[in-house]
Amino acid sequence: MQTQDTGRPLPLAGVRVLDISQVMAGPFASMLLGDLGADVIKIETPGTGDQTRGSMGFKMKGADSLGFLNMNRNKRSVTLDLKAPAGKEVLLKLAKDADILIENYRPGALRRLGLGYEVLKDVNPRLVYTSISGFGQTGPWADRPGFDLMAQAMSGVMSVTGYPDSPPVKAGVPVADIGCALFAVYATLSAYIGAKNTGQGQHVDASLFDAAISFGVWDICDWWGTGRPPEPLGTSNKMTAPYQAMASSDGYFVMGANNQKLWGQLCKLMQREALLQDPRFTTISLRLANRPALQEELERTFKQRTKEYWVGLLLENGIPAGPILSYPEAFGSEHVKARNMRMEIDHPVEGKVPNIGFAVKLSGTPQQVRRHPPLLGEHNEEVMAEIGLDGPGIERLRAQGAFGS
């Protein structure tokens, strides 16, 4: 496992997290906590476990998908039937000594099972209970099933994605899911710090919809300021131009001459100084108003050389530019290697498994992979022993259906 141990305890060492979530936003959030040292106990449905164990449409050596293996490292798996009284009994025992609980059931589902925040805060007043859902715990859409696609569509994100007059397009990556996970971690850790100071936890309500709305800050402010709903701009930017993908002789690259100084440098490098006097392009606002004509003029020159030539020339002269890479190309770059954005972890079934590296770097206590993504129910007996359940106690719970039939 590609990790670095500095000898200092990780920041969240000693923090216990109950992860009663599946698919993406909840598991991703709890994995981030685990990477920083938290003891994450993943509560899964007996027999099937997290839905992503069997997702992605291609098989590994074992039953678990590569998606599951990339969102569930640093966790222990316990199978519990939360609909069975014995299963609820175990969860309440676990919650008594937990610091954080993360769940992504449909709003109200755990409450109907007798495991809502109001019940668990009586068991453990300092518990931070984080609920992740499609649309939040309140409001007329709260009961709707919600996934990343619906959040992108209904928040406005899809209305500004793609090109003018194109069919609807979603962002190519699950921005609502991952954004919600990050907002949830920020709020959960803030609430945890508060609980350390006051002894009182709280309920954190995080939703994919709210996260997607929050990502629209520039577009929303544009609408509020002008009264005009923003529209898709392709790779362009509503604040400045030129700042977009441009065609070269052998494909596209991206560049940004996004202020007057860089605009002047660009025109000189292209030997197109006449553009500096063109009344359509003399200011940023004029370049924005005449963006199609601006792109046409620039591409007339860009198409005379390769994308590699232009990226190199622009970077040499301080103008931001870059190639458009596929994932294989990105991961083949020296920069990804230098940033350790691919690592391999050991797994008892799969052997070496690729994982996406840590997205932020800590100098004193870098994240560590301490545990492989767990097999379903791998830690049942280990965790039960930690809450005082011995062999006869475990057998009683098993007979009562706590761990499934």
N, C-alpha and C positions, 0 to 999 in steps of 0.2 A: 504494500500500500504506500503510495507516494505522499507521505505526510512528514511533518517536521515536529519533533518534540523538543521544546526548549527547556523542559524541566519545570516550567511554571504551570500551575493549574489553569485550565481553560476557563474563560470568564463565567460560563454557566455550569461549571462543575458543581454537583450537589443539587441542581434544580431538576425536579421530576416533572415530566410532561406526559399526560395521557393524550394520545392521538386517536380520536374516534372519527377519523375522516378517511376518505378514499379519493381516488382519481388524481387530481392535480393540486388545486390551491391549498387545501389543508395539508396533504402530505409534504408538499414543497416547503410550506411554512415550518412544519415541525422538524423537517430535515435540517433546515438552517439552524434551528435551535440545537439540534443534536450535533451538528458540525462544530458548534462552539462549546460543547461539553455537557449539554443537558442529557439526562437519562430519559430517553423517549420510549415509552411503552405503547406500542401500536395495538389497539384493540380491533380485532377483525372478526367478521362473521365466520362461524365454523363451516368448514367444508369448501367455501369459495374464497373467502378473504377479500382483500381489496380488488375492485373490478379490474384495475390495471395489471394485475398478475397475469391475466389471460388476454390482454389486448395487443394491438399493433399488427396483427395479421401475419406474423411470421414467428416461427418457433425457435427457441434457444434449446440447449440441451435438456433443461428441466422445464417446469411448468410456468416459471415466472418470466414475464416479458422484460426486454431491455429498458422500457419506459419505467416499469416498477423498480428495477434495479438502480435507476438514476434518480429516483425521488424518495428512496427509503433506506439509505445507508444510515448507520449510527442509530438504529432502532432495535428494540426487542419486540417480538410478536407474541401476543396472547390471544387466543380465540375465546370469545364469550358470546353467548346467546343473550342479548339484552332484553329479549321478550320473555325469557324465563325468570321467575323470581330468584333462582339461585344465581343466574348470571348478573342480575341487578345487585344482588348481595355482594358479589365480588367487586363490581365496579365501585360501589359505595365504600368498600374497604380500601380500594386503591385511591379513591378521591380524598380520603381522610388525610393522607400524607402527601398528596400531590401539590405542586405549586401552580401548575397550568393545565387546563384541559382545552383541547382544540377539537371541534366537531363541525361536520358539514352536512348534517341531516336537514331535511326540509323543515323550515321554521315550525316549531310546535311539536315535532315528532318525538323528540326526547322528553319533552314535558309530558306528553301523553303516556310515555312509558314510565313516568315517575322519576325521571333523571334530568329534569330541567334545572336551570340555574338556581331557582328558588329552593329546590330540595338540596342541591349540593352545597350551597352556601351555608345551610344549617349544619351540614356535616363538617364543612371546612370553611370558616368565614374568610380566610385569606386566599382562597382559591380564585385565580383568574380564569374565567370561563369564556373562551373565545368561540363564537359562532360564525361560521363562514357559510354564506348562501348566495343564491343568484341575485336576489333583489333586496336583501335585508330582512330584519325581523318585523318590521312595521311597514305600513303603506299598502295601497290596494293591489300591488303586484307581489306582495310578500309570499303568497302561497303558490306562485307559479314555479314550475321547475325551471332552473336557470343554469345555462352553461355559457362558456366563453362566447360562442356565436351569438346567442341571444343578447348577452350584455353588450357586445360590440354593436349589434344592430340597433338596440333600443336606447343606447346612451348617446348616439350621434356619431360614434367613431366611424362606422361604415359610411356615413353620409359624406365624409371628407377623405375617404380612402379610394384609391384608383385614379382614373382619368375622367375628365369631363365627358358626359354622355355615355360612359361605359356602364355595363351591368353592375349590380352591387358587388363590392369586393371587400373581404375582411382583411385585417392585418395578417401577414403570413405567419406570425407566431401568436400564441395565446396571450395577448397583452392583458386581458381582463383577469384571467386566471392567475398569471404570475404577478401582475400588479396588485391584485387582492391579497395574495400571499405576503408580499412585501409590506403592504399597509397593515396587515394583520400582525406581522412580527413586530413592527414599530409600535403598534398600540399595545400588544400583549406585553412586551418588555417594559413599556412605560407603566402599565398597570401593575406589573410585577414589582417594579421599583417602588411604586406607591404603596403596595401591600406590605413590603418590607419595612416601610416607615410607619405605617398606620395600623397594620394588622388586618386591614380590610381589603379584600379583593373586589372584583367587579365583573360585570358582564360586558364583553367586547363584541360589538355587532359589526362585522365586516362583510361587504358584499362585492361581487364581481361588477355589478352595475355602478355602484358608487366609485369603484376604482377606475372604471372606464371613463366615467364622467370627469374624474379628476385629471386624467391624462389629456383631456381636451382643452386645457387652460388657454392656449393661444387662440384656438378657433372660437371658443366661447367668448373670449374678450373681444375678438374681432366682430362677432355678431352683436354683442352688447354695445360696442362703440359705434358701429355703423348702421345697425338695424337690418343688415343683410345677412341671411344665413350663409355660412361659408360652404364652398363646394370643393370637390376633389381637384387636386392640382398635380397629380402624378408624383414625380420626384421633386417638384418645385417647392418653394417656400413662400408663404404669404407675407413675410417680413422684409425680404430682400431679394435681389436678382443681380447677376446670375448666380444661382445656388441650386444645382440640379444635376441630373444625368445629361450627358452630351454625347452625340454620336461622333465616332472617329472613323478612320478608314477600315477598321477591323472590329468594330463593336463599340459598346458604351463604356464610359467612365463617369465618375462624379467629380464635381469641382464647385468651389464657392469663392467668387470674388465679391464678398458680401459687404464691402464698404468702399468709399470713394478712392482710397489709396490703392486697394487691391484691384479695383476696376481699372485704374490708370495703368498699373503694372501689367495687367492682363492684355490690354490693348497694345501696349508697347511690345510685349513678348510675341504677340501674334502678328506684329507689324501691321496693325490695323488702327493706327493713331487717329484716323479720320472718324472712328466711332466716338471718340471723346467729344467731338464737336457736333455729333448727330443730335438734333433737338429731341429725338425720341428717347435718348439714353443718357442725358447729362446728369440726372439725379436718380436716386434709388426709386423714388415714387414714379418717375417717368419710365424707368426700366420695368417696374412692376406692371404699369399700365400697358406696356408694349412688349410683354414677355414673349409672345409667339414670334414677333419680328426679331427680337433680340436673339432668341435661340437660333432662328434661321441664319442670321448674320454670323453668329459665332461658329455654327456647325459648317458653314461654308469653308471656313479655315480649318476647323478641327478634322474634317473628313479628308484632309490632304495628308495626314500622318496617322500613325497607330496610336492606340490608347496608351500603350506603354511609353511611347515618346512623350505624349502630352502630360501624363501623370508625373514622369520624371522631371520634365522641364518646369512644370508649375511648382512642384515641391522644392526644387532647387532655388526658386525665386520667391519662396515664402507664401505661395498661394495654396490653400488647402485643396487637395485632390486625392483620389484613390481609385483603385480598380473595383469592379463589382465582382465579388468572389462567390463561388458556390461553397457549400459547407466543406466538401473535400479540399477545395483550394484554401479556404480559411484555416482548416486544421493542418494543412500541409505547410503553412507559413512558419517562418522562424519566430515570428512574434507570438503566435499561440504557444509554441514550445517554450519560449522564454517566460511567458506568463503562466505556464503550467495549467493551461485550460483543458488539457486532456490528462486524466490520470487513470491508472488501472488499479482495481481493488480485487482482493482475493474473495472467492465465493466457493462454498463447499460443493456445489453442483457444477457451476459454470467454469470454475478455474479462474483465470484472469478476466475481469469484466471492465470494459471502458466506462468511465464516468466523466461527466463534465466537471472541470475543476472549480475551485472556489472563486466566486465572482468578485470578492473583495479580499484584500490581503491585510493581515494584522502582523505588525512587526514583532511584538512581544509574545503573543499567544496565538500563533497561526492555527487555523482550524485543523482538525485531525480526523482521519477515518479510523475510528476505534472498533467499529462493528460492521460486518458485511450486511447488506440488505437481508432481513431475516426470512427464513423459511416459514411457512404458515404454521403458527402455533409453536414455533421452535422453543419459546421461553416460558411456556405455561407453568411447568413445575418450578422453574427457577424463580419466577415472579411470585407465585403462590407462597413459596417458602418465605419470601421477604415480607409478606404481610401476615405471617404466623400460621399459615395453613400447612399442616403436616400431611402425611400419607392418608390417614383415615379421613381427615377433613377434606382433602382433595377428592377422595373417592366418594364421599357424601355429595359434594357439589357435582361431580361427574354424573352420579346416579340421578341427580335432580335436573340434569340437562344444562348445567351452567356452561359447559364447553361444547354444546351441541349433542345431537343424538349419536 
